[in-house]
Amino acid sequence: MTNAPLMLSVSGARGIVGETMTSEVANTYADAFASFLHDKLGRVPMLCVARDSRPSGPELQQAAADAFVKRGCTVTDLGVVATPTAGVMINALKADGGIIVTASHNPTPWNGLKCLDGDGLAPSKEEAEDIIRRFHEKISLPAKDGGSLIVNTQGHDTHIAKVLGIINPAPIREKNFRVVLDSINGAGCEAGYKILELLGCDVLHLNGEPTGDFAHTPEPKEENLTGLCEAVDKFDADVGFAQDPDADRLAIVDENGRYFGEEFTLVLSSLQWLSKHPNTSCATNLSTSRMIDDVAKQYDCKSYRSAVGEANVAGAMKEHDCVIGGEGNGGVIFPKVCWVRDSLSGMALVLDLMRERNEKLSTIVNSIQKYEMIKRTIDLAELGGIPAIEKEIERLKETYANERLDDSDGLRIDFDEGWVHVRPSNTEPIARVIAEAKDSLTAYKLANRIKL
């Protein structure tokens, strides 16, 4: 995908390094964000900058930091940290926001910029659109003296301390779990390994140097985690964890070396937290499995849905005072720690669940009603662009007008036998079609109702 465009969305900016993602782009985008915050706050903002471990990160982070300093901002350089760590530190330092240089699960040729506000929360759809408008119009604050750049290396320890201040590590330590962690040489290497050690785990760390030299395709999906699955079996581990490059997503492998899907990360984490907090609520996006609804119902909790994107999920969580939420891509949002997806919180919650249930992970997973999910991606260039999706959505609305429809993000149609969701991606030039039912044949038939 060497000719991929610069992707601008609620998830930030992403592009190919040296082509659509350059120092100039990073500088201009940071200018736009600073001007947005200035107008929102009525003053020059105090900001953080951070990055994942990609080789292109230092140059792009410096470009963003230079833009902030030039506009008179006090800027804290957090270095190579996980995206959730940046969220924790923005809150801890009482900063007004920050930019993390990351392309999340995208492969090495990509990099990007992700904005967080003073709550450590990704901007809403409306705010993101305003930032994008300012970027296109090259809006910036006047140059101003007084800007400064300071370095803070406390991110990992601060993040870990916050997680372990909520999830008691002492009873987990007594279990002496054996864990394999694949950090893919990304930003989660140090904090991921350290929190597992502090939880008393015997850890085999794969790809544990934050070099940005990804040992396999970085998205934590089954076909990319064969090494982790094999290592869990050989190490006789109780569980295997896989982080993505900025450590906001978490995939899990059971003690048999079986990858059972990213959808279970949120389900297992919610199972543990909602069991302790019945009669509360959780939230997720339209593309996430019905399993989370089943878990919520089990503990008399309400579950809410939002458009895809953690900013949208976090917005729904704030609106409904949810105690946990996230997305079916392995992303757990644990608001007591931070408002972005957090692999560290996910690992601690899952280990605490295993400890409390005193059962093998496979037994816990097998006890959950599983659904079959079909996922398809379609190249927008081959399809004819966004207009083709819009035309298909209008056809579906007419055809299935009597079903339960949600058009807040593409279109999701809920049938008695399952659901199907079609939408353009926020982060790649593709369309996604996702269908779920109790059996694969029904899910396949539901997916085929989308004529793209």
Secondary structure, DSSP 4 states (H G I P E B T S, - for coil): -TTPPPEEETTEEEEEBTTTB-HHHHHHHHHHHHHHHHHHHTSPPPEEEEE-S-TTHHHHHHHHHHHHHHTT-EEEEEEE--HHHHHHHHHHTT-SEEEEE--TTS-TTEEEEEEEETTS-PPPHHHHHHHHHHHHTT--PPP-TT-EEEE---HHHHHHHHHHTTS-HHHHHTT--EEEEE-TTSTTHHHHHHHHHHTT-EEEEES-S-SS--SS-SS--GGG-HHHHHHHHHTT-SEEEEE-TTS--EEEE-TTS-B--THHHHHHHHHHHHHHSTT-EEEEETTS-THHHHHHHHTT-EEEEE-SSHHHHHHHHHHHT-SEEEETTTEEE-TTT-SSB-HHHHHHHHHHHHHHHTS-HHHHHHTS---EEEEEEEEHHHHTSHHHHHHHHHHHHHHTTTSEEE-SSSEEEEETTEEEEEEE-SSSSEEEEEEEESSHHHHHHHHTTS--
